[in-house]
Amino acid sequence: MNILFVCRHNRFRSKVAEVVFNKINKNPKYKAKSAGIIKGVPVADSVKKIGRENGVIIKSETQGLSEKLVGWADVFVIVANDVPTGIFNRYKKLGKKVILWNIKDVSQNDENSIRRVFFQIKKKIEVFQRGLK
């Protein structure tokens, strides 16, 4: 199963979800990537720092949704409250699953908020991963 974590710009929430999932997941049947509905500027140093503090490497490069990624994904996990979920309705008709987590974005300059949201996403990933069969 291919899981695509999506947020607005692929600079924080979806990136964190991807790297945390890939660190926790031990089942080779499950693969995860991330994207933004809009390709963002490179990931902020503060986000990469919080990742390192928590044992994950968050790469600077961002990517936007593409036909190739959409075709690859079996499940879309929207890790954001600012992504119009209606754009994913047509994929549901193709048998793809769409999950909404409704996580708010934070300022790249606010490390305390970055940590808080990092752990919020990590908890969601742990629950999600346990539910996979």
Sequence and secondary structure as in RCSB ss.txt:
>XXXX:A:sequence
MNILFVCRHNRFRSKVAEVVFNKINKNPKYKAKSAGIIKGVPVADSVKKIGRENGVIIKSETQGLSEKLVGWADV
FVIVANDVPTGIFNRYKKLGKKVILWNIKDVSQNDENSIRRVFFQIKKKIEVFQRGLK
>XXXX:A:secstr
 EEEEEESSSSSHHHHHHHHHHHH   TT EEEEEESS  S   HHHHHHHHHTT    S   B  HHHHHH SE
EEE  SSS GGGGHHHHHTT EEEE       TT HHHHHHHHHHHHHHHHHHHHH  
